[in-house]
Amino acid sequence: SKKYLLLIRKAPDLDDKPLKEELIKLEDFDSKVWHSLEFAAYQRATMALGLKDESPVNLTRREKIISWLAGGLINQKEYYDKCVLKPGEKVEPSEVVPDSEDEKASV
């Protein structure tokens, strides 16, 4: 993270090509994400942001166990009840979280 922070601080002084090269160097030595936590993290983020998920993620037994051991297994029933878009259900515009400052201004 220290190297990424340093790159962020240097970024305004670098052109696109050198910036991309530095980022690629950092990524080569970066730790790999456990794919077994990827979908659990997706579920957690969906719930935390209060979004409705059009294509819900189903965790495997292994993913549930690893997520539980990592301290982050969410209640699966709560995820499906609150965060999964039901057939025929539509997302209200007020439920959509704006991605950019422009979208925030228009909401």
Sequence and secondary structure as in RCSB ss.txt:
>XXXX:A:sequence
SKKYLLLIRKAPDLDDKPLKEELIKLEDFDSKVWHSLEFAAYQRATMALGLKDESPVNLTRREKIISWLAGGLIN
QKEYYDKCVLKPGEKVEPSEVVPDSEDEKASV
>XXXX:A:secstr
 HHHHHHHHHGGGS HHHHHHHHHHHHHHS    HHHHHHHHHHHHHHHT  BSS     HHHHHHHHHTT    
HHHHHHHHB  TT    GGGS   SHHHHHH 
